[in-house]
């Protein structure tokens, strides 16, 4: 194989690796931004709901406010476990 072919193969390989790294960074950036947004509006819900109303349940077929917040927290722990590779 001549030097020109080797150079072309190395260049294509480097471009491919760079593209994958940038894609990974953009996904990570997106996920962090989305998590921060969700965290902020969930905190707003918690701030608005009086503590004595956490047992509020609009009807029998849905969770209470507190159960819903615990459900969200449990989901976040599950996602963190999958992302880190550690069981929660």
ROVO-648484 format. One record per residue: x, y, z of N, C-alpha, C, O in turn; residue number from 1; residue in three letters. Coordinates in Angstrom, 1 decimal. Each point is the difference from the previous one (the first is absolute). Example, Ala and Ser with C-alpha at 12.3 -4.5 7.8 and 13.67 -1.06 7.14 Angstrom:
REM ROVO-648484
+--------+--------+--------+--------+--------+--------+--------+--------+--------+--------+--------+--------+-----+-----+
|     nX |     nY |     nZ |    caX |    caY |    caZ |     cX |     cY |     cZ |     oX |     oY |     oZ |   i |  aa |
+--------+--------+--------+--------+--------+--------+--------+--------+--------+--------+--------+--------+-----+-----+
|   13.2 |   -5.7 |    7.8 |   -0.9 |    1.2 |    0.0 |    0.9 |    1.2 |    0.0 |    1.0 |    0.0 |    0.7 |   1 | ala |
|   -1.4 |    1.1 |   -1.4 |    0.9 |    1.1 |    0.0 |   -0.8 |    1.1 |    0.8 |    0.5 |    1.1 |    0.1 |   2 | ser |
+--------+--------+--------+--------+--------+--------+--------+--------+--------+--------+--------+--------+-----+-----+
REM end
This chain:
REM ROVO-648484
+--------+--------+--------+--------+--------+--------+--------+--------+--------+--------+--------+--------+-----+-----+
|     nX |     nY |     nZ |    caX |    caY |    caZ |     cX |     cY |     cZ |     oX |     oY |     oZ |   i |  aa |
+--------+--------+--------+--------+--------+--------+--------+--------+--------+--------+--------+--------+-----+-----+
|    0.9 |   -1.2 |    0.0 |   -0.9 |    1.2 |    0.0 |    0.9 |    1.2 |    0.0 |    1.0 |    0.1 |    0.7 |   1 | unk |
|   -1.3 |    0.9 |   -1.6 |    0.8 |    1.2 |    0.0 |   -0.4 |    1.0 |    1.0 |   -1.0 |   -0.1 |    0.6 |   2 | unk |
|    1.9 |    1.1 |   -0.4 |   -0.2 |    1.0 |    1.0 |   -1.3 |    0.8 |   -0.2 |   -0.7 |    0.4 |    1.0 |   3 | unk |
|    0.3 |   -0.1 |   -2.2 |   -1.2 |    0.7 |   -0.3 |   -1.2 |   -0.7 |    0.5 |   -0.9 |    0.6 |    0.6 |   4 | unk |
|    0.8 |   -1.9 |   -0.8 |   -1.1 |   -0.8 |    0.4 |   -0.1 |   -0.1 |    1.6 |   -1.1 |    0.1 |    0.6 |   5 | unk |
|    2.3 |   -0.2 |    0.0 |    0.0 |   -0.1 |    1.4 |   -0.5 |    1.3 |    0.6 |   -0.7 |    0.1 |    1.0 |   6 | unk |
|    1.2 |    1.0 |   -1.6 |   -0.4 |    1.4 |    0.5 |   -1.5 |    0.1 |   -0.1 |   -0.7 |    0.6 |    0.9 |   7 | unk |
|    0.1 |   -1.0 |   -2.0 |   -1.5 |    0.1 |   -0.3 |   -0.7 |   -0.8 |    1.1 |   -1.0 |    0.4 |    0.6 |   8 | unk |
|    1.4 |   -1.6 |   -0.4 |   -0.6 |   -0.9 |    1.0 |    0.1 |    0.6 |    1.4 |   -1.0 |    0.0 |    0.7 |   9 | unk |
|    2.1 |    0.5 |   -0.3 |    0.2 |    0.6 |    1.3 |   -0.9 |    1.3 |    0.1 |   -0.6 |    0.2 |    1.1 |  10 | unk |
|    0.5 |    0.5 |   -2.2 |   -0.8 |    1.3 |    0.1 |   -1.5 |   -0.4 |    0.2 |   -0.7 |    0.6 |    0.8 |  11 | unk |
|    0.3 |   -1.6 |   -1.6 |   -1.5 |   -0.4 |    0.1 |   -0.2 |   -0.5 |    1.4 |   -1.1 |    0.3 |    0.6 |  12 | unk |
|    2.0 |   -1.1 |    0.0 |   -0.1 |   -0.5 |    1.3 |   -0.1 |    1.1 |    1.0 |   -0.8 |   -0.1 |    1.0 |  13 | unk |
|    1.7 |    1.1 |   -1.1 |   -0.1 |    1.1 |    1.0 |   -1.2 |    0.8 |   -0.1 |   -0.6 |    0.4 |    1.0 |  14 | unk |
|    0.1 |   -0.2 |   -2.2 |   -1.2 |    0.8 |   -0.2 |   -1.2 |   -0.8 |    0.6 |   -0.9 |    0.6 |    0.7 |  15 | unk |
|    0.9 |   -1.9 |   -0.9 |   -1.1 |   -0.8 |    0.6 |    0.0 |    0.0 |    1.5 |   -1.0 |    0.2 |    0.6 |  16 | unk |
|    2.2 |   -0.3 |    0.0 |    0.1 |    0.0 |    1.4 |   -0.4 |    1.4 |    0.6 |   -0.6 |    0.1 |    1.0 |  17 | unk |
|    1.0 |    0.9 |   -1.7 |   -0.3 |    1.4 |    0.4 |   -1.5 |    0.2 |    0.0 |   -0.6 |    0.6 |    0.9 |  18 | unk |
|   -0.1 |   -1.1 |   -2.0 |   -1.4 |    0.2 |   -0.1 |   -0.7 |   -0.8 |    1.1 |   -1.0 |    0.5 |    0.5 |  19 | unk |
|    1.4 |   -1.7 |   -0.2 |   -0.6 |   -0.8 |    1.1 |    0.1 |    0.7 |    1.3 |   -0.9 |    0.0 |    0.8 |  20 | unk |
|    2.1 |    0.6 |   -0.5 |    0.3 |    0.7 |    1.2 |   -0.9 |    1.2 |    0.1 |   -0.6 |    0.2 |    1.1 |  21 | unk |
|    0.4 |    0.5 |   -2.1 |   -0.8 |    1.2 |    0.0 |   -1.5 |   -0.4 |    0.2 |   -0.7 |    0.7 |    0.7 |  22 | unk |
|    0.3 |   -1.7 |   -1.4 |   -1.4 |   -0.5 |    0.2 |   -0.2 |   -0.4 |    1.4 |   -1.1 |    0.3 |    0.6 |  23 | unk |
|    2.0 |   -1.0 |    0.0 |   -0.1 |   -0.4 |    1.4 |   -0.1 |    1.2 |    0.9 |   -0.8 |    0.0 |    1.0 |  24 | unk |
|    1.6 |    1.0 |   -1.2 |    0.0 |    1.2 |    0.8 |   -1.3 |    0.7 |   -0.2 |   -0.6 |    0.6 |    1.0 |  25 | unk |
|    0.0 |   -0.5 |   -2.2 |   -1.2 |    0.7 |   -0.2 |   -1.2 |   -0.8 |    0.7 |   -0.9 |    0.7 |    0.5 |  26 | unk |
|    1.0 |   -2.0 |   -0.5 |   -1.1 |   -0.8 |    0.7 |    0.1 |    0.3 |    1.5 |   -1.0 |    0.2 |    0.6 |  27 | unk |
|    2.3 |   -0.2 |   -0.1 |    0.2 |    0.2 |    1.4 |   -0.5 |    1.4 |    0.4 |   -0.7 |    0.2 |    1.0 |  28 | unk |
|    1.0 |    0.8 |   -1.8 |   -0.4 |    1.4 |    0.2 |   -1.5 |    0.1 |    0.0 |   -0.6 |    0.6 |    0.9 |  29 | unk |
|    0.0 |   -1.3 |   -1.8 |   -1.5 |    0.0 |   -0.1 |   -0.6 |   -0.6 |    1.2 |   -1.0 |    0.6 |    0.6 |  30 | unk |
|    1.5 |   -1.8 |   -0.2 |   -0.6 |   -0.7 |    1.1 |    0.2 |    0.8 |    1.3 |   -1.0 |    0.1 |    0.9 |  31 | unk |
|    2.1 |    0.5 |   -0.7 |    0.2 |    0.9 |    1.2 |   -0.9 |    1.1 |    0.0 |   -0.6 |    0.3 |    1.0 |  32 | unk |
|    0.4 |    0.4 |   -2.1 |   -0.9 |    1.2 |   -0.1 |   -1.4 |   -0.5 |    0.3 |   -0.7 |    0.7 |    0.7 |  33 | unk |
|    0.3 |   -1.8 |   -1.3 |   -1.4 |   -0.5 |    0.2 |   -0.2 |   -0.4 |    1.5 |   -1.1 |    0.3 |    0.5 |  34 | unk |
|    2.1 |   -0.9 |    0.1 |   -0.2 |   -0.4 |    1.4 |   -0.1 |    1.2 |    0.9 |   -0.8 |    0.1 |    0.9 |  35 | unk |
|    1.6 |    0.9 |   -1.2 |    0.0 |    1.3 |    0.8 |   -1.4 |    0.7 |   -0.2 |   -0.5 |    0.5 |    1.0 |  36 | unk |
|    0.0 |   -0.5 |   -2.2 |   -1.3 |    0.6 |   -0.2 |   -1.1 |   -0.8 |    0.8 |   -0.8 |    0.6 |    0.7 |  37 | unk |
|    0.8 |   -1.9 |   -0.8 |   -1.0 |   -0.8 |    0.7 |    0.2 |    0.2 |    1.5 |   -1.0 |    0.0 |    0.8 |  38 | unk |
|    2.2 |    0.0 |   -0.3 |    0.3 |    0.2 |    1.4 |   -0.6 |    1.4 |    0.5 |   -0.6 |    0.1 |    1.1 |  39 | unk |
|    0.8 |    0.9 |   -1.9 |   -0.5 |    1.3 |    0.4 |   -1.6 |    0.1 |    0.1 |   -0.5 |    0.5 |    0.9 |  40 | unk |
|   -0.1 |   -1.1 |   -1.9 |   -1.5 |    0.1 |    0.0 |   -0.6 |   -1.0 |    1.1 |   -1.1 |    0.3 |    0.5 |  41 | unk |
|    1.8 |   -1.4 |   -0.2 |   -0.5 |   -0.9 |    1.0 |    0.2 |    0.7 |    1.4 |   -0.9 |   -0.1 |    0.8 |  42 | unk |
|    2.0 |    0.9 |   -0.7 |    0.2 |    0.7 |    1.3 |   -1.1 |    1.1 |    0.1 |   -0.4 |    0.3 |    1.1 |  43 | unk |
|    0.0 |    0.3 |   -2.2 |   -1.1 |    1.0 |    0.1 |   -1.3 |   -0.7 |    0.5 |   -0.7 |    0.6 |    0.8 |  44 | unk |
|    0.4 |   -1.8 |   -1.3 |   -1.2 |   -0.7 |    0.5 |    0.1 |   -0.2 |    1.5 |   -0.9 |    0.2 |    0.7 |  45 | unk |
|    2.1 |   -0.6 |   -0.2 |    0.2 |   -0.3 |    1.4 |   -0.2 |    1.3 |    0.8 |   -0.5 |   -0.1 |    1.1 |  46 | unk |
|    1.0 |    1.2 |   -1.6 |   -0.1 |    1.3 |    0.7 |   -1.4 |    0.5 |    0.1 |   -0.3 |    0.6 |    1.0 |  47 | unk |
|   -0.5 |   -0.9 |   -2.0 |   -1.4 |    0.5 |    0.0 |   -0.9 |   -0.8 |    0.8 |   -0.9 |    0.6 |    0.6 |  48 | unk |
|    1.1 |   -1.9 |   -0.6 |   -0.9 |   -0.9 |    0.8 |    0.3 |    0.1 |    1.5 |    1.1 |   -0.3 |    0.4 |  49 | unk |
|   -2.1 |    0.7 |    0.4 |    0.2 |    0.0 |    1.4 |    0.2 |   -1.4 |    0.5 |   -0.6 |   -1.0 |   -0.4 |  50 | unk |
|    1.5 |    0.9 |    1.4 |    0.4 |   -1.3 |    0.5 |   -1.2 |   -0.8 |    0.6 |    0.0 |   -1.2 |   -0.2 |  51 | unk |
|   -1.0 |    1.9 |    0.7 |   -1.1 |   -0.7 |    0.5 |   -1.0 |   -0.5 |   -1.1 |   -0.9 |   -0.7 |    0.3 |  52 | unk |
|    1.3 |    1.0 |   -1.5 |   -0.9 |   -0.5 |   -1.2 |    0.8 |   -1.1 |   -0.8 |   -0.5 |   -0.4 |   -1.0 |  53 | unk |
|    1.6 |   -0.1 |    1.5 |    0.8 |   -1.0 |   -0.8 |   -0.9 |   -1.3 |   -0.1 |    0.3 |   -0.8 |   -0.9 |  54 | unk |
|   -1.2 |    0.6 |    1.7 |   -0.9 |   -1.2 |   -0.1 |   -1.1 |    0.2 |   -0.9 |   -0.9 |   -0.8 |   -0.2 |  55 | unk |
|    0.8 |    2.0 |   -0.5 |   -1.1 |    0.3 |   -0.9 |    0.0 |   -1.0 |   -1.2 |    1.0 |   -0.4 |   -0.5 |  56 | unk |
|   -2.2 |    0.0 |    0.2 |   -0.2 |   -1.0 |   -1.0 |   -1.3 |    0.4 |   -0.8 |   -1.1 |   -0.1 |    0.6 |  57 | unk |
|    1.2 |    0.6 |   -1.8 |   -1.1 |    0.5 |   -0.7 |   -1.2 |   -1.1 |   -0.2 |   -1.1 |    0.4 |    0.0 |  58 | unk |
|    1.5 |   -1.6 |   -0.2 |   -1.0 |   -1.1 |    0.0 |    0.7 |   -1.3 |    0.4 |    1.2 |    0.0 |    0.1 |  59 | unk |
|   -2.0 |   -1.0 |    0.1 |    0.6 |   -1.3 |    0.5 |    0.9 |   -0.7 |   -1.0 |    0.8 |   -0.9 |    0.5 |  60 | unk |
|   -0.8 |    1.2 |   -1.7 |    0.8 |   -0.7 |   -1.0 |    1.4 |    0.6 |   -0.3 |    0.7 |   -0.5 |   -0.8 |  61 | unk |
|   -0.3 |    1.5 |    1.6 |    1.3 |    0.6 |   -0.2 |    0.8 |    0.1 |    1.3 |   -0.6 |   -0.2 |    1.1 |  62 | unk |
|    1.8 |    0.4 |   -1.2 |    0.9 |    0.2 |    1.1 |   -0.3 |    1.3 |    0.8 |   -0.5 |    0.9 |   -0.6 |  63 | unk |
|    0.9 |   -0.9 |    1.9 |    0.0 |    1.2 |    0.7 |    1.1 |    0.9 |   -0.5 |    0.9 |   -0.5 |   -0.7 |  64 | unk |
|   -0.9 |    1.7 |    1.1 |    1.1 |    0.9 |   -0.4 |    1.3 |   -0.6 |    0.5 |    1.0 |    0.0 |   -0.8 |  65 | unk |
|   -0.9 |   -0.4 |    2.0 |    1.2 |   -0.5 |    0.6 |    0.4 |   -1.3 |   -0.8 |    1.2 |   -0.2 |   -0.2 |  66 | unk |
|   -2.1 |   -0.7 |   -0.1 |    0.3 |   -1.2 |   -0.7 |    0.6 |    0.3 |   -1.4 |    0.9 |   -0.7 |   -0.5 |  67 | unk |
|   -1.5 |    1.7 |   -0.1 |    0.5 |    0.4 |   -1.3 |    1.5 |    0.6 |    0.1 |    0.8 |   -0.4 |   -0.9 |  68 | unk |
|   -0.6 |    1.2 |    1.9 |    1.4 |    0.5 |    0.2 |    1.0 |   -1.2 |    0.2 |    1.1 |    0.0 |   -0.4 |  69 | unk |
|   -1.6 |   -1.0 |    1.2 |    0.9 |   -1.1 |    0.3 |    0.2 |   -0.9 |   -1.2 |    1.0 |   -0.5 |   -0.3 |  70 | unk |
|   -2.0 |    0.4 |   -0.6 |    0.0 |   -0.7 |   -1.2 |    1.1 |    0.7 |   -0.9 |    0.8 |   -0.7 |   -0.7 |  71 | unk |
|   -0.8 |    2.0 |    0.6 |    1.0 |    0.7 |   -0.8 |    1.4 |   -0.2 |    0.6 |    0.9 |   -0.3 |   -0.8 |  72 | unk |
|   -0.8 |    0.3 |    2.1 |    1.4 |   -0.2 |    0.6 |    0.4 |   -1.4 |   -0.3 |    1.2 |   -0.2 |   -0.3 |  73 | unk |
|   -2.1 |   -0.8 |    0.4 |    0.4 |   -1.4 |   -0.3 |    0.5 |   -0.1 |   -1.4 |    0.9 |   -0.7 |   -0.3 |  74 | unk |
|   -1.6 |    1.3 |   -0.6 |    0.4 |    0.0 |   -1.4 |    1.4 |    0.6 |   -0.2 |    0.8 |   -0.6 |   -0.8 |  75 | unk |
|   -0.6 |    1.7 |    1.5 |    1.4 |    0.6 |   -0.2 |    1.1 |   -0.9 |    0.6 |    1.0 |   -0.1 |   -0.6 |  76 | unk |
|   -1.3 |   -0.6 |    1.7 |    1.0 |   -1.0 |    0.5 |    0.2 |   -1.1 |   -1.0 |    1.1 |   -0.5 |   -0.2 |  77 | unk |
|   -2.2 |    0.0 |   -0.4 |    0.1 |   -1.0 |   -1.0 |    0.9 |    0.4 |   -1.2 |    0.8 |   -0.8 |   -0.5 |  78 | unk |
|   -1.1 |    2.0 |    0.0 |    0.8 |    0.5 |   -1.1 |    1.5 |    0.2 |    0.4 |    0.8 |   -0.4 |   -0.8 |  79 | unk |
|   -0.6 |    0.9 |    2.0 |    1.4 |    0.1 |    0.4 |    0.7 |   -1.3 |    0.1 |    1.2 |   -0.2 |   -0.3 |  80 | unk |
|   -2.0 |   -0.8 |    0.8 |    0.6 |   -1.4 |    0.1 |    0.4 |   -0.5 |   -1.4 |    1.1 |   -0.6 |   -0.1 |  81 | unk |
|   -2.0 |    0.8 |   -0.8 |    0.3 |   -0.5 |   -1.4 |    1.2 |    0.8 |   -0.6 |    0.9 |   -0.6 |   -0.6 |  82 | unk |
|   -0.9 |    1.9 |    0.8 |    1.1 |    0.8 |   -0.5 |    1.3 |   -0.3 |    0.6 |    1.1 |    0.0 |   -0.7 |  83 | unk |
|   -1.1 |   -0.3 |    2.0 |    1.3 |   -0.3 |    0.7 |    0.4 |   -1.5 |   -0.1 |    1.1 |   -0.3 |    0.4 |  84 | unk |
|   -2.0 |   -0.5 |   -0.7 |    0.2 |   -1.4 |   -0.1 |    0.0 |   -0.7 |    1.4 |    0.4 |   -1.1 |    0.2 |  85 | unk |
|   -0.9 |    1.8 |    0.8 |   -0.1 |   -0.5 |    1.3 |   -1.5 |   -0.2 |    0.4 |   -0.9 |    0.8 |   -0.3 |  86 | unk |
|    0.6 |   -2.0 |    0.9 |   -1.4 |   -0.2 |    0.5 |   -0.3 |    1.0 |    1.1 |    0.8 |    0.4 |    0.8 |  87 | unk |
|   -2.1 |    0.0 |   -0.8 |   -0.5 |    0.9 |    1.0 |   -0.8 |   -0.7 |    1.0 |   -0.5 |    0.7 |    0.9 |  88 | unk |
+--------+--------+--------+--------+--------+--------+--------+--------+--------+--------+--------+--------+-----+-----+
REM end
